[in-house]
Amino acid sequence: MSENKPVGLHEHGVEVPYEQLEPDTLQSLIQEFVTRDGNDWGNVEGALENKVNQVMQQLCNRQAKIVFDLKSQTANIVAGR
């Protein structure tokens, strides 16, 4: 028996253009992302700032993108297309 599922059921999230986020919100999202795995980049002078700048550059170059997961109501930064 074939099971037909509604279109969009497997949709993982919605891409959110980083330009549409408030600068403080974007900064907080990137900081949370780079520290998510438990690394404390603040111990090395400038390390957290460098990581944040790297992610921001990847967003600008479309190497990364922000995706909002509708199911979990969370945002994540993932590899771009």
Rosetta blueprint (number, residue, H / E / L):
1 M L
2 S L
3 E L
4 N L
5 K L
6 P L
7 V L
8 G L
9 L L
10 H L
11 E L
12 H L
13 G L
14 V E
15 E E
16 V E
17 P L
18 Y H
19 E H
20 Q H
21 L L
22 E L
23 P H
24 D H
25 T H
26 L H
27 Q H
28 S H
29 L H
30 I H
31 Q H
32 E H
33 F H
34 V H
35 T H
36 R L
37 D L
38 G L
39 N L
40 D L
41 W H
42 G H
43 N H
44 V L
45 E L
46 G L
47 A H
48 L H
49 E H
50 N H
51 K H
52 V H
53 N H
54 Q H
55 V H
56 M H
57 Q H
58 Q H
59 L H
60 C H
61 N L
62 R L
63 Q L
64 A E
65 K E
66 I E
67 V E
68 F E
69 D E
70 L L
71 K L
72 S L
73 Q L
74 T E
75 A E
76 N E
77 I E
78 V E
79 A E
80 G L
81 R L
